Amino acid sequence: MTSPTGLANLPSPALIFDVDAIERNLKEMIAQVGGDASRLRPHIKTHKCREILKWQLRLGISSVKCATIAEAELAADSGVPDVLIAYPLIGQNALRLHQLARAFPETKFATVVDSARGIEDLSSGPESLSVYIDLNCGMSRTGTRPGPELIQLARSVSETPNLTFVGIHAYDGHIHDAEVTDRLRAFTAAMKELETSLTDFATAGIEVPAIVSGGSPTLIMHSASAMPSTIPWQCSPGTTVLWDAGYGHAFNDLDFEPAAFLLTRVVSRPSDSLACLDLGHKAVSAENPIDNRVRFADHPGLVFRSQSEEHLVVEVEENSTLSVGTELIGVPWHVCPTVALYDEAWIVRNGEVTGETWAIEARRRRLSV
């Protein structure tokens, strides 16, 4: 995005959404699954935003995936009829899901389990819940490997009166290979785990009603997979809706574009070679090395020297024009945790700041439930 007009009217640091780019990304997501929006279950952790959820609904995307109760509540309150919390809900969070089901009876809620404790906690409330068995297909963060334990989990869910086994969830978030051939090799290995699980279920006489799988880097591979053609299979990318500099750098085979940007200003020139921007840890995700937190396309020569809570100090080129007050537009390296740092995003349409804002409502851990 070239610098939109009207930036002078915005505070900094600020999160900006280019809604034209968001629309193009959403349509590209649908194109990636052959135009069948029912095959998409996008993860809303990236945007956490009601307006984007409603936009997805208008395009026919009626299922979503999320990680928190707050995200699930926002989705239900936005009219999404099918919501999967792809995170083990233990203790009070399981009870909160029952509260959510009572508050939004027209929404179908589902979650994942990978332990007997998870099943026990989900069964502690009266509402009927749908449950996916979480398969560990290589990431080893959550989930269960193929084998007898996976089968027993499905049996236990089916034997629990208010729980229904509805499928397998398989997230391959460990696959970040930039080269397509390497990514395909890792995807094939992950799908071997899924294929083994499906064989085990068939041998045990258990029908697998549906599969939810994949993230953004492997979207093309999951959408093209025909295994198994008899089971409904949804793809669950997240970052694709807003994209970021990290994925853009690594996955140039994916036809998405940045739609979330950061406005920052030079607030000081402490020396001839240094400039200080108001883009600290609290304004852009800081889990990566300092060079991989934000990209300024119009100022590629900047060298990041230090960052603290409210400051980003950069080394500038000789004869730099970055005077105090200069506005810079950056693309976050990791957009999902960056968006979660902001209460709102300022909206740009047709290259102009509109003055409108969209709330990032589900950045909160708790809404009403």
N, C-alpha and C positions, 0 to 999 in steps of 0.2 A: 504494500500500500504506500503510495506517495503521501506526503504529509497533507492531511485534509485541511480545508479552510475552516477557520473558526477555532483553532487550537488556543488562541489567546484568551478565550472565554472559559477555559477549563483550568481547574486547580491541578497541581502536580504533587506527587506522582498520581497518575490516573490510569485506570484500565479502560480500554476502548474496544468496542466490538464493531467490526465492519459487517453490517448485516447483508450486504450484497455478497460478500465472500462466504458468509455462513450459508446463505441459500445455495450457492454453487456447491459447497461442500456436502450439504444434505442431499442434493440431487445426484452428486457423484457417488455418494454412499449407496443410494438406491440403484444407480446404474451398475455398481459393482456386484449387486446380487441379481442381475438380469432384469431389473425393473420391478421386481416383486418385493414391495416394502414389507410384506409379512415375514420375510426371511431376516429382517433386521430386528435386533434387540439392543439398541445403542446403550452404552454405559453413560449415565448422566453425571458421573463424578467430575467430568471435564468442565461442564458449564454450570451445573447446579441452578439453572435459571428457568423460570416459569415460561417466559416468552419463547424460548427455544423449544421447550416441551410442546407448547401449543403449535408451533411451526411444524414440528415433527408429525403431530396428529393430523394437521391439514394435508400433509404429504402422504398420509396413509400409514405412518409408523406408529402402531398402537401398542407396542411392547417396549419396555425399557428394563435395563439392569442398573442396579445401584449398589452402594457399599454401606450406607448408613440408614437408620430409621428416618432421619430428617429428610434425606433425599427421597425415600419412599413416600413419605407424607406429602412432600411437594408434588411428586408425580401424581399421586392420587387426587390431591386437591386441584390439580391442573386438568383432570379428566382422563388421565391415562388408565385404561381398563385392565392392564396386565403388567404387574410390577414384580420383578425378581430382585431380592436382596442377596447378592452373591457374596455373602460373608457369614461365617458361623455366628449365630446369635446365642449367646450363653448368658445365663443368669437373668438379670432384669431386662436385658435387651430382648429376650424371647417373650417376656410378658408384655413389653412395649409393642411387639408385633401383634399380639392379640388385641391390645388396645386399638391399634391402628385398624385392624380388621373390623372392629366394632364401629369405629368412627367413619369408615368408608366401606360400607357393605357392598357397594356396586363395583368395587375394585377387587380383582383376583390377586391376592398376594402369595408369593412363593419365596422360599429361601433355600439355603443349602445346608447339608449336614455332612460331617465326616467322622462322627463319634457317637457312641451310645449316650454320652452325657448331653450332646446336642439334641438328640431325639427326645430324651427325658424332659429337658427344659422346654422344648417346643410343645410338648404334650400337656404342659401344666395349665394351659388355658382352655376355655370351652370352644373357641372358634375353630372352624375347619381350615387347615392350611395345606398348601401344596408344597412338596419338598423334592428338591433335586439332590441326588447324591453327588458330592463334590469329588471329582476324579483328579488325582495328582498325576498329571501327564508330563512331568519333568521339572516344574518350577520348584516343587518341594517347599511351598509356603503354607498352603492348606491342602486338604484333599487326601484321598486314600488310593493307594496303588491297586491295580487289578489283583484279584484273588478272592479268597473266601470271605475276608472281612468286608469287602465291598458288597458282596452278595448278601451277607448277613445284615448289613445296614439297610439295604432295600427291603429285605423281609421284615425287619423290625419296624420300618416306617409303615409298610402295608398292614402290619398287625396292630398298629396304634390307631384307635378309633377315630380320632379327629385329624389324622395326618394322611395325606395321599401321595404316593410315589408318582412323580410326573416326569422323571427323566434324569439325564446325566448332564452335569455342568463340567466342562473341561476348558480351563483357561491356560493358554500357553504363553504367559507373560514373560517367560525366560528367553523367548526368541527375539533377539535384537540384531541379528546378523544383517549387515548392510548389503552384502552381495546376495542377489536373489537365489543363486544356486545353493549357497550356504543356508539361507533361510528355509528354502524348500527341503533341504536335507533334515534340518531340525524339526520342521513341521511334520515330515513323514515319520520321524521317530516318535513325536508326540502322538500322532494319529495311530501308530501301532499300539500304544497303550489303550487308546479308545477302542480300537478294533478288538484287542484281546478282551477288554471288558464286555463288549457286546457279545462276543462268543461265549464268555462265562455266563452271562445273563441268559442267553438262549439255551445253553446246556442245563441251567437251573430251572428252565421253564418260566422265566420272568420276562414279561414284555417291557421294553423300554419305550415309553410313549413319545419322548422328544429328546433332542440334544441342543444344548446351548454351548457355543464354543468360540474360542479365539479372541484376539484383540485387534488393534489397528495394524501392526506390521504384517500379520498373516491374513488380513481380510480377503485378499484376492484368492488365496489358497483355500480358505474355508468356503468361500462362496462358490468356488469351482468344483469342490469335492462332491463326488457322487456316491460316497460311501457313508452310510447305507441309503440308497434312494428311497427306501420304504419308510424311513423315520423322518418326521419333520425336523429340520435342522436350521437353527437360527444362528446368525453371526452377531457378535457383540463388540464391535469397535467402540472406542470412546473418543480418543484424541482427534479422530478424523473431522469432527464437527468444527473445531477451532484450529487444529493443527498447531505446530510450533517449530522453532528453529532446530531443536534436537532431532525430531522425526524428519523434518525437511532435509536436514543434512545427511541423515542416514538412509532414508528410503525415497530416493528420487524416482523410483519406479511407480510410486503411488501419486495419483493425480489430484492432490489436495493442496490447499493454499492457506497461509496464515490468515486468520480472521480475528484474532485477539492481539492487541498491541498495547504497549506501555508508553505513556507520555511522561517525559522527565525534562527537567530544566537544569541548566548550569546555574548553580547558586553561589559559586565562589571560584576564583582563580588564585589559589594559594601560592603559585609560582608560575614562571613563564612556561614551564613544561607540564603543569598539572591543572586539571579542572575537576571540580567536585559537582556531582549530580545528586539530585534528591531521590535516589533510587537505591535505598538500603535493603538490608535483609527483610524488612517488613513490607517491602513493595515488590519483590521478585523472589521466586523460589531460590533458596541458597544451598540446596543439598549437593549440587555439583561443584566442581572446582570453579574458581572465580572466572576463568575464561569462558565457561559454559553456563552462564546464567541469563544472558541477554545478548542479542545481536542487533547492532545498529547498521543497517544496510547503507545508509548515507554517510557513515563515518567508519569505514572498515579499518582505518589506521589506528583507532584508539587501542591503547594497551591498558588493561585493568590492573590497577596497582593495589587497591585495598577496598574493602567494603565493611561497613558497620551497620548499626540498626537503621540509620536514616541517611547514610552517605555512601556514595560510590565514587572513589577517586580514580581518575583515568589520566594516563600520560598522553599528551596531545602532540601532534606533529608540529614542526617548526612553522611559524607564521599561521598557526591555526586561527580560524575565525570564530572559535567557540568562546564568545564573550559571555559575561554574566547575563542571564536571561534567555540565552539561546535554547530553543525547544528541540528535543530529539525524540524520534519515534523508534522504539525498539520492539523486537519480537522475542518473547520469553523463550528460553531454551526448553523449559518444562512447563507447559501451560496449565496443567491440572492443579498443582499446588499453588501456582501463581494466582489463578482466578480466585482461589479460596482465601486469599489475603484481602480481598476487596468486598465492600458492601454493595457496590454497584458498578456497572459498566456504562460508560458514555457511548452513545450510539452515533455512528457515522453512516450516512446514506449518500450514494452518488458523490463521494469524495468530500462531503460537508458534515461538520459537526451539527447535529440537529438540536442539541440542548436536552434531548430525551435521555433518560437513564433506565436501564433494566437492573432490577435487584438480583443479587446473587444470594437468594434466600436460603438455600440449603448449605451455605458455608457454615451455618450454625449446627451444633451437635444436636440440638433439640428445638423443635418448633412448638407443637402443643402436646405431643405424646412423649 
